[in-house]
Amino acid sequence: MDEQTKQRLRHIRDATEVNTRHQQGFVTRNSVERHERASVQIKSEVMENRQIDYKSHMKWLKN
């Protein structure tokens, strides 16, 4: 294998590793954001029901 081919393959390998790390970070960040949005949605739906005072029963709603 000549030097140019080795260098090209090295660049491809490095770029693949960087893309994989970026994708993993993206998936993790999206998962965390999705869980945060779901938590907010649950709280708002529970608090919307005004017939029952949920705050006295569910301490996590106060956060």
C-alpha positions, 0 to 999 in steps of 0.5 A: 500500500502506498503512502497516500492510500494509508493516509486516506484510510487513516483519515476515513477511520478518524472521521468515522470515530468522530461521527460515531462519538457525535451521534452517541452524544446527540442520542443521549442529549435527545433522550435527556431532553425528552425525559425532561419534557415528559416530566413537565407534561405530566406535572401540567396534566396533574395540576390541571385537575382542580378537583383534587389537591395533588400537592399535599399527596405528591411532594414531587409536584412542588419542584 
